[in-house]
Amino acid sequence: MSPPLHAGLLALRWRGRWRGALVQGPAGAGKSDLALRALDVGFRLVADDRTQVWASGGWAWGRAPEVLSGLLEVRGLDVVRVPVLDYCRIDLAVTAGDPERLPEPGVLDLAGASVPHLVLRLTDASAPHRLKEALCRLGGDREESYQGGLPAPPASATGGSAP
C-alpha cells in the first residue's frame, strides 16, 4: 500500500450504504474542523489528517492508519477520541480552496480509480451541509455519478438527516 495521503476521510450513510468523502488540503486549511462539524450533521469519521488509500474492484477505498484510528484533532484544545467507521469507499474527493460559483464536474485519480471531485471552502459555516448535499446527489452507480453533473437531489435529501 502506498504512503498515507495528507487528507481526512468522512462517511455518510445514504441509501443503504456509506459514502465517503476524502478531504484534502494543506495544514491549517480546516480539514479537522470540517470533520468535527460534519459529525453534527450525520457524518462518521473514518480518518483525520492521514488516510491510506487503495483501489479494489475499480473503486478507491480509504482508512486511517491504525495508530491514528479514532483520533480527531480539535485545534487549540486536544486530540479527542470519536467513534469511527473502519474503512469506506471514496465516492467524492474534496480539495480545500475557493470554489467557482457553478463549477463543471471534475474527476480526480485516486490509486488508479476515477473519483468525482469538487473544491470547497472548508471553513464556511455551510461546508458540512454542502458536503452532505454533494454526497446525497451522487448516484449509486457510475452512470448516475457526479461526473455527469449534479442531478436533482431526492426529495428526502433536502432538509433532513441521512437515513
GROMACS elastic network, one bead per residue, 0.5 to 0.9 nm:
[ bonds ]
;  ai    aj funct       b0    kb
    1     4     6  0.85389   500
    1    52     6  0.76709   500
    1    53     6  0.76926   500
    1    54     6  0.67521   500
    2     5     6  0.86592   500
    2    52     6  0.73685   500
    2    53     6  0.74381   500
    2    54     6  0.77425   500
    2   111     6  0.86490   500
    3    51     6  0.86855   500
    3    52     6  0.67636   500
    3    53     6  0.83667   500
    4     7     6  0.82314   500
    4    50     6  0.56329   500
    4    51     6  0.50016   500
    4    53     6  0.67720   500
    4    64     6  0.83218   500
    4    65     6  0.74802   500
    5     8     6  0.83745   500
    5    24     6  0.82772   500
    5    49     6  0.80752   500
    5    50     6  0.55155   500
    5    51     6  0.51977   500
    5    52     6  0.62777   500
    5    53     6  0.73142   500
    6    23     6  0.88772   500
    6    24     6  0.66237   500
    6    25     6  0.75024   500
    6    26     6  0.78923   500
    6    27     6  0.86447   500
    6    48     6  0.88756   500
    6    49     6  0.56166   500
    6    51     6  0.66756   500
    7    22     6  0.65099   500
    7    23     6  0.53694   500
    7    25     6  0.68002   500
    7    26     6  0.87137   500
    7    31     6  0.75004   500
    7    47     6  0.79520   500
    7    48     6  0.68796   500
    7    50     6  0.51735   500
    7    51     6  0.57495   500
    8    21     6  0.82431   500
    8    22     6  0.57703   500
    8    23     6  0.50651   500
    8    24     6  0.66342   500
    8    31     6  0.65276   500
    8    32     6  0.73367   500
    8    35     6  0.78239   500
    8    45     6  0.83458   500
    8    46     6  0.76117   500
    8    47     6  0.51121   500
    8    50     6  0.59756   500
    8    51     6  0.60362   500
    8    64     6  0.84028   500
    9    20     6  0.65699   500
    9    21     6  0.56358   500
    9    23     6  0.60084   500
    9    24     6  0.88348   500
    9    35     6  0.83041   500
    9    44     6  0.89378   500
    9    45     6  0.65653   500
    9    46     6  0.52689   500
    9    48     6  0.64634   500
    9    49     6  0.82675   500
    9    50     6  0.84240   500
    9    51     6  0.67499   500
    9    62     6  0.72426   500
    9    63     6  0.74706   500
    9    64     6  0.81138   500
    9    87     6  0.89444   500
    9    88     6  0.85858   500
    9    90     6  0.80937   500
   10    19     6  0.82707   500
   10    20     6  0.55624   500
   10    21     6  0.52820   500
   10    22     6  0.65817   500
   10    23     6  0.77392   500
   10    35     6  0.68776   500
   10    38     6  0.80834   500
   10    39     6  0.88109   500
   10    43     6  0.63361   500
   10    44     6  0.58357   500
   10    46     6  0.54662   500
   10    47     6  0.69413   500
   10    48     6  0.83860   500
   10    85     6  0.87626   500
   10    88     6  0.87264   500
   10    90     6  0.89971   500
   11    18     6  0.58407   500
   11    19     6  0.52930   500
   11    21     6  0.62317   500
   11    22     6  0.88248   500
   11    42     6  0.87351   500
   11    43     6  0.54520   500
   11    44     6  0.51593   500
   11    45     6  0.63627   500
   11    46     6  0.66550   500
   11    85     6  0.76623   500
   11    87     6  0.89021   500
   11    88     6  0.70852   500
   11    89     6  0.86278   500
   11    90     6  0.84976   500
   12    17     6  0.81168   500
   12    18     6  0.53575   500
   12    19     6  0.52350   500
   12    20     6  0.64847   500
   12    21     6  0.83172   500
   12    42     6  0.65134   500
   12    44     6  0.63408   500
   12   132     6  0.74161   500
   12   135     6  0.76519   500
   12   136     6  0.86382   500
   12   162     6  0.72434   500
   13    16     6  0.66080   500
   13    17     6  0.53853   500
   13    19     6  0.62058   500
   13    20     6  0.88783   500
   13    42     6  0.78583   500
   13    43     6  0.74881   500
   13    44     6  0.84376   500
   13   162     6  0.61785   500
   13   163     6  0.64327   500
   14    17     6  0.55972   500
   14    18     6  0.62225   500
   14    19     6  0.68345   500
   14   135     6  0.82290   500
   14   136     6  0.66942   500
   14   162     6  0.56467   500
   14   163     6  0.58203   500
   15    18     6  0.83304   500
   15   136     6  0.85883   500
   15   140     6  0.82935   500
   15   162     6  0.82075   500
   15   163     6  0.68819   500
   16   163     6  0.76526   500
   18    88     6  0.66508   500
   18    89     6  0.74629   500
   19    88     6  0.70543   500
   19    89     6  0.63918   500
   19    90     6  0.66688   500
   19    91     6  0.58252   500
   19    92     6  0.80806   500
   19   135     6  0.68040   500
   19   136     6  0.85997   500
   19   138     6  0.88894   500
   20    46     6  0.84713   500
   20    61     6  0.84212   500
   20    62     6  0.83488   500
   20    87     6  0.89372   500
   20    88     6  0.59878   500
   20    89     6  0.56184   500
   20    91     6  0.52575   500
   20    92     6  0.64227   500
   20    93     6  0.85320   500
   20   135     6  0.79335   500
   21    89     6  0.85587   500
   21    90     6  0.57468   500
   21    91     6  0.60649   500
   21    93     6  0.56401   500
   21    94     6  0.67622   500
   21   131     6  0.79649   500
   21   135     6  0.76416   500
   22    51     6  0.82956   500
   22    62     6  0.82067   500
   22    90     6  0.64276   500
   22    91     6  0.80995   500
   22    92     6  0.63120   500
   22    94     6  0.59101   500
   22    95     6  0.83811   500
   23    31     6  0.64923   500
   23    49     6  0.88774   500
   23    92     6  0.86281   500
   23    93     6  0.62107   500
   23    95     6  0.59708   500
   23    96     6  0.73936   500
   23   122     6  0.89367   500
   24    29     6  0.87863   500
   24    31     6  0.71383   500
   24    49     6  0.85906   500
   24    93     6  0.76448   500
   24    94     6  0.60490   500
   24    96     6  0.61551   500
   25    28     6  0.81839   500
   25    29     6  0.58636   500
   25    30     6  0.79660   500
   25    31     6  0.69667   500
   25    94     6  0.85319   500
   25    95     6  0.57908   500
   25    97     6  0.79154   500
   26    29     6  0.55695   500
   26    30     6  0.85881   500
   26    31     6  0.85597   500
   26    96     6  0.78319   500
   27    30     6  0.77601   500
   27    31     6  0.81492   500
   27    49     6  0.87530   500
   28    31     6  0.75614   500
   28    32     6  0.87184   500
   29    32     6  0.85882   500
   29    33     6  0.87276   500
   29    96     6  0.65925   500
   29    97     6  0.84027   500
   29   121     6  0.86050   500
   29   122     6  0.69353   500
   29   123     6  0.75849   500
   30    34     6  0.59186   500
   30    35     6  0.84832   500
   30    96     6  0.80350   500
   30   121     6  0.86480   500
   30   122     6  0.55620   500
   30   123     6  0.57820   500
   31    34     6  0.52346   500
   31    35     6  0.62984   500
   31    36     6  0.88149   500
   31    48     6  0.77604   500
   31    49     6  0.73113   500
   31    96     6  0.79971   500
   31   122     6  0.66698   500
   31   123     6  0.84518   500
   32    36     6  0.62088   500
   32    37     6  0.86967   500
   32    48     6  0.63228   500
   32    49     6  0.70533   500
   32    72     6  0.67628   500
   32    73     6  0.61574   500
   32    74     6  0.69006   500
   32    75     6  0.79385   500
   33    36     6  0.51206   500
   33    37     6  0.63350   500
   33    38     6  0.85140   500
   33    73     6  0.81379   500
   33    74     6  0.69088   500
   33    75     6  0.76563   500
   33   122     6  0.80261   500
   33   123     6  0.74927   500
   34    37     6  0.51596   500
   34    38     6  0.58852   500
   34    39     6  0.86700   500
   34   122     6  0.60366   500
   34   123     6  0.68489   500
   34   124     6  0.88470   500
   34   127     6  0.71191   500
   34   128     6  0.64708   500
   35    39     6  0.63834   500
   35    43     6  0.81040   500
   35    44     6  0.84781   500
   35    45     6  0.69507   500
   35    48     6  0.76642   500
   35    72     6  0.81102   500
   35   128     6  0.79962   500
   36    39     6  0.55332   500
   36    40     6  0.74673   500
   36    45     6  0.86051   500
   36    72     6  0.77631   500
   36    73     6  0.86841   500
   36    74     6  0.76112   500
   37    40     6  0.55795   500
   37    41     6  0.73637   500
   37    43     6  0.89442   500
   37   125     6  0.87647   500
   37   127     6  0.86771   500
   37   128     6  0.64636   500
   38    41     6  0.53103   500
   38    42     6  0.67317   500
   38    43     6  0.54588   500
   38    44     6  0.78735   500
   38    45     6  0.86851   500
   38   127     6  0.83028   500
   38   129     6  0.77672   500
   38   131     6  0.84760   500
   38   132     6  0.83977   500
   39    42     6  0.55257   500
   39    44     6  0.59866   500
   39    45     6  0.73815   500
   39   128     6  0.85941   500
   40    43     6  0.71663   500
   40   128     6  0.86724   500
   41   128     6  0.71013   500
   41   129     6  0.72867   500
   41   132     6  0.80040   500
   41   161     6  0.68435   500
   41   162     6  0.83657   500
   42   132     6  0.85723   500
   42   161     6  0.65262   500
   42   162     6  0.65086   500
   42   163     6  0.89777   500
   43   128     6  0.87680   500
   43   132     6  0.81817   500
   43   162     6  0.87242   500
   44    82     6  0.88568   500
   44    83     6  0.72348   500
   44    84     6  0.59665   500
   44    85     6  0.64190   500
   45    48     6  0.73058   500
   45    70     6  0.75551   500
   45    71     6  0.89043   500
   45    72     6  0.83200   500
   45    82     6  0.75331   500
   45    83     6  0.69757   500
   45    85     6  0.62626   500
   45    86     6  0.88399   500
   46    51     6  0.84376   500
   46    62     6  0.79030   500
   46    63     6  0.59827   500
   46    64     6  0.62982   500
   46    69     6  0.75272   500
   46    70     6  0.75728   500
   46    83     6  0.87090   500
   46    84     6  0.52963   500
   46    86     6  0.60778   500
   46    87     6  0.60642   500
   46    88     6  0.74314   500
   47    50     6  0.64059   500
   47    51     6  0.57937   500
   47    52     6  0.86760   500
   47    62     6  0.81620   500
   47    63     6  0.59952   500
   47    65     6  0.78531   500
   47    68     6  0.75440   500
   47    69     6  0.64752   500
   47    70     6  0.73521   500
   47    71     6  0.78134   500
   47    72     6  0.80150   500
   47    84     6  0.78514   500
   47    85     6  0.84946   500
   47    86     6  0.85641   500
   47    87     6  0.84283   500
   48    51     6  0.71914   500
   48    64     6  0.71923   500
   48    68     6  0.76952   500
   48    69     6  0.81156   500
   48    70     6  0.83086   500
   48    71     6  0.69243   500
   48    72     6  0.57267   500
   48    73     6  0.74853   500
   49    64     6  0.86432   500
   49    68     6  0.88518   500
   49    72     6  0.82504   500
   49    73     6  0.84118   500
   50    63     6  0.86451   500
   50    64     6  0.63643   500
   50    65     6  0.70130   500
   50    68     6  0.79589   500
   51    62     6  0.61621   500
   51    63     6  0.55877   500
   51    65     6  0.65922   500
   52    61     6  0.82112   500
   52    62     6  0.54030   500
   52    63     6  0.53622   500
   52    64     6  0.59880   500
   52    65     6  0.63502   500
   53    60     6  0.67053   500
   53    61     6  0.55775   500
   53    63     6  0.68487   500
   53    64     6  0.89749   500
   53    90     6  0.87505   500
   53   110     6  0.73967   500
   53   111     6  0.66777   500
   54    59     6  0.83768   500
   54    60     6  0.57069   500
   54    61     6  0.54073   500
   54    62     6  0.65016   500
   54   110     6  0.77170   500
   54   111     6  0.54919   500
   54   112     6  0.84228   500
   54   113     6  0.88518   500
   55    58     6  0.63132   500
   55    59     6  0.54464   500
   55    61     6  0.59395   500
   55    62     6  0.87483   500
   55   110     6  0.77316   500
   55   111     6  0.55425   500
   55   112     6  0.66746   500
   55   113     6  0.64493   500
   56    59     6  0.55022   500
   56    60     6  0.65403   500
   56    61     6  0.72328   500
   56   113     6  0.86832   500
   57    60     6  0.83981   500
   58   112     6  0.79973   500
   58   113     6  0.59047   500
   58   114     6  0.84077   500
   59    89     6  0.68790   500
   59    90     6  0.73536   500
   59    91     6  0.82406   500
   59   110     6  0.87355   500
   59   111     6  0.87523   500
   59   112     6  0.84126   500
   59   113     6  0.54984   500
   59   114     6  0.76366   500
   59   115     6  0.80774   500
   60    88     6  0.88036   500
   60    89     6  0.59265   500
   60    90     6  0.53731   500
   60    91     6  0.77153   500
   60   109     6  0.88961   500
   60   110     6  0.61685   500
   60   111     6  0.64842   500
   60   112     6  0.77332   500
   60   113     6  0.55684   500
   60   114     6  0.78660   500
   60   115     6  0.75276   500
   61    87     6  0.71512   500
   61    88     6  0.56817   500
   61    90     6  0.52311   500
   61    91     6  0.86529   500
   61   110     6  0.88457   500
   61   111     6  0.87903   500
   62    86     6  0.88337   500
   62    87     6  0.55843   500
   62    88     6  0.57394   500
   62    89     6  0.63902   500
   62    90     6  0.65536   500
   63    66     6  0.84773   500
   63    69     6  0.81611   500
   63    85     6  0.83406   500
   63    86     6  0.62218   500
   63    88     6  0.68608   500
   64    67     6  0.79855   500
   64    68     6  0.61432   500
   64    69     6  0.52450   500
   64    70     6  0.81982   500
   64    86     6  0.75149   500
   64    87     6  0.74981   500
   65    68     6  0.54952   500
   65    69     6  0.62095   500
   66    69     6  0.52413   500
   66    70     6  0.89089   500
   67    70     6  0.88367   500
   67    71     6  0.88375   500
   68    71     6  0.56074   500
   68    72     6  0.83853   500
   69    72     6  0.86858   500
   69    81     6  0.87403   500
   69    84     6  0.74010   500
   69    86     6  0.78194   500
   70    80     6  0.81642   500
   70    81     6  0.53734   500
   70    82     6  0.53343   500
   70    83     6  0.60527   500
   70    84     6  0.54947   500
   70    85     6  0.85312   500
   70    86     6  0.88357   500
   71    79     6  0.63510   500
   71    80     6  0.56427   500
   71    82     6  0.62654   500
   71    83     6  0.87103   500
   71    84     6  0.86679   500
   72    78     6  0.85651   500
   72    79     6  0.55198   500
   72    80     6  0.53237   500
   72    81     6  0.62690   500
   72    82     6  0.68749   500
   73    76     6  0.87891   500
   73    77     6  0.80898   500
   73    78     6  0.61825   500
   73    80     6  0.62717   500
   73    81     6  0.88496   500
   74    77     6  0.55072   500
   74    78     6  0.54426   500
   74    79     6  0.57589   500
   74    80     6  0.69381   500
   75    78     6  0.65474   500
   75    79     6  0.79253   500
   77    80     6  0.88362   500
   84    87     6  0.86064   500
   85    88     6  0.73321   500
   88    91     6  0.89834   500
   90    93     6  0.72915   500
   90   110     6  0.88882   500
   90   115     6  0.73593   500
   91   115     6  0.61501   500
   91   116     6  0.68399   500
   91   135     6  0.76011   500
   91   138     6  0.78741   500
   91   145     6  0.89001   500
   92   107     6  0.88803   500
   92   108     6  0.88443   500
   92   115     6  0.57894   500
   92   116     6  0.50854   500
   92   117     6  0.57900   500
   92   118     6  0.77572   500
   92   134     6  0.82989   500
   92   135     6  0.71399   500
   92   138     6  0.85305   500
   92   146     6  0.85566   500
   93   107     6  0.81600   500
   93   108     6  0.69320   500
   93   110     6  0.86680   500
   93   115     6  0.63602   500
   93   116     6  0.61292   500
   93   118     6  0.65211   500
   93   119     6  0.85680   500
   94   116     6  0.86268   500
   94   117     6  0.57455   500
   94   118     6  0.51206   500
   94   119     6  0.56059   500
   94   120     6  0.65742   500
   94   131     6  0.86193   500
   95   117     6  0.76928   500
   95   118     6  0.64695   500
   95   120     6  0.62461   500
   95   121     6  0.83914   500
   95   122     6  0.86409   500
   96    99     6  0.86548   500
   96   118     6  0.89098   500
   96   119     6  0.58883   500
   96   120     6  0.53396   500
   96   121     6  0.56191   500
   96   122     6  0.59265   500
   97   119     6  0.57610   500
   97   120     6  0.56273   500
   97   121     6  0.51454   500
   97   122     6  0.75275   500
   98   119     6  0.66862   500
   98   120     6  0.63070   500
   98   121     6  0.55153   500
   99   102     6  0.82074   500
   99   103     6  0.73033   500
   99   118     6  0.78106   500
   99   119     6  0.50830   500
   99   120     6  0.56380   500
   99   121     6  0.68556   500
  100   103     6  0.52235   500
  100   104     6  0.87512   500
  100   119     6  0.80218   500
  103   106     6  0.82790   500
  103   118     6  0.81670   500
  103   119     6  0.87851   500
  104   118     6  0.89769   500
  104   149     6  0.74464   500
  105   116     6  0.72595   500
  105   117     6  0.69988   500
  105   118     6  0.71863   500
  105   146     6  0.66836   500
  105   147     6  0.56467   500
  105   148     6  0.70103   500
  105   149     6  0.56568   500
  105   150     6  0.78348   500
  106   115     6  0.84763   500
  106   116     6  0.58398   500
  106   118     6  0.63404   500
  106   146     6  0.83442   500
  106   147     6  0.65613   500
  106   149     6  0.89899   500
  107   114     6  0.61555   500
  107   115     6  0.54002   500
  107   118     6  0.80535   500
  107   146     6  0.89481   500
  107   147     6  0.67661   500
  108   113     6  0.81377   500
  108   114     6  0.56943   500
  108   115     6  0.52107   500
  108   116     6  0.62647   500
  108   117     6  0.57422   500
  109   112     6  0.57418   500
  109   113     6  0.54604   500
  109   115     6  0.61539   500
  109   116     6  0.88556   500
  110   113     6  0.51813   500
  110   114     6  0.63905   500
  110   115     6  0.68237   500
  111   114     6  0.85346   500
  115   146     6  0.89812   500
  115   147     6  0.81616   500
  116   138     6  0.89856   500
  116   145     6  0.76221   500
  116   146     6  0.59066   500
  116   147     6  0.56299   500
  117   146     6  0.83185   500
  117   147     6  0.82540   500
  118   134     6  0.89374   500
  119   122     6  0.89677   500
  120   123     6  0.87567   500
  120   124     6  0.85655   500
  120   127     6  0.71392   500
  120   130     6  0.83697   500
  120   131     6  0.82730   500
  121   124     6  0.58232   500
  121   127     6  0.68367   500
  122   125     6  0.83161   500
  122   126     6  0.87299   500
  122   127     6  0.56801   500
  122   128     6  0.81433   500
  123   126     6  0.83182   500
  123   127     6  0.67561   500
  124   127     6  0.51911   500
  124   128     6  0.84546   500
  125   128     6  0.75049   500
  125   129     6  0.84809   500
  126   129     6  0.53004   500
  126   130     6  0.60955   500
  126   131     6  0.86142   500
  127   130     6  0.50163   500
  127   131     6  0.60545   500
  127   132     6  0.85213   500
  128   131     6  0.50953   500
  128   132     6  0.61682   500
  128   133     6  0.86234   500
  129   133     6  0.60871   500
  129   134     6  0.85904   500
  130   134     6  0.61378   500
  130   135     6  0.86477   500
  131   134     6  0.51541   500
  131   135     6  0.62828   500
  131   136     6  0.86147   500
  132   135     6  0.52258   500
  132   136     6  0.60956   500
  132   137     6  0.86183   500
  132   157     6  0.88503   500
  132   162     6  0.85003   500
  133   136     6  0.51202   500
  133   137     6  0.62127   500
  133   138     6  0.88691   500
  133   153     6  0.78007   500
  133   157     6  0.72796   500
  133   158     6  0.78912   500
  134   137     6  0.52344   500
  134   138     6  0.66182   500
  134   146     6  0.82122   500
  134   150     6  0.77807   500
  134   153     6  0.89322   500
  135   138     6  0.52784   500
  135   139     6  0.86060   500
  135   146     6  0.88580   500
  136   139     6  0.78357   500
  136   153     6  0.67279   500
  136   154     6  0.79446   500
  136   157     6  0.63525   500
  136   162     6  0.82790   500
  137   144     6  0.89909   500
  137   145     6  0.79878   500
  137   146     6  0.72646   500
  137   150     6  0.62389   500
  137   151     6  0.62435   500
  137   152     6  0.68859   500
  137   153     6  0.51524   500
  137   154     6  0.75717   500
  137   157     6  0.81253   500
  138   141     6  0.84499   500
  138   142     6  0.89875   500
  138   144     6  0.68201   500
  138   145     6  0.50291   500
  138   146     6  0.54533   500
  138   147     6  0.89167   500
  138   150     6  0.73520   500
  138   151     6  0.79262   500
  138   153     6  0.86086   500
  139   142     6  0.70319   500
  139   143     6  0.75497   500
  139   146     6  0.73299   500
  139   151     6  0.86529   500
  140   143     6  0.84298   500
  140   144     6  0.67594   500
  140   145     6  0.72221   500
  141   144     6  0.54995   500
  141   145     6  0.64449   500
  142   145     6  0.50876   500
  142   146     6  0.85417   500
  142   147     6  0.82559   500
  143   146     6  0.89505   500
  143   147     6  0.85200   500
  143   148     6  0.77591   500
  144   147     6  0.80597   500
  144   148     6  0.71081   500
  144   149     6  0.88016   500
  144   150     6  0.89827   500
  144   151     6  0.81340   500
  145   148     6  0.60904   500
  145   149     6  0.74450   500
  145   150     6  0.77687   500
  145   151     6  0.85650   500
  146   150     6  0.52398   500
  146   151     6  0.76272   500
  147   150     6  0.78697   500
  148   151     6  0.83175   500
  150   153     6  0.82364   500
  151   154     6  0.89677   500
  152   155     6  0.87246   500
  153   156     6  0.79338   500
  153   157     6  0.59530   500
  153   158     6  0.72766   500
  154   157     6  0.53469   500
  154   158     6  0.75088   500
  155   158     6  0.60899   500
  155   159     6  0.89460   500
  156   159     6  0.75104   500
  156   160     6  0.66723   500
  156   161     6  0.85240   500
  156   162     6  0.83902   500
  157   160     6  0.62810   500
  157   161     6  0.74848   500
  157   162     6  0.71565   500
  158   161     6  0.83100   500
  160   163     6  0.87554   500
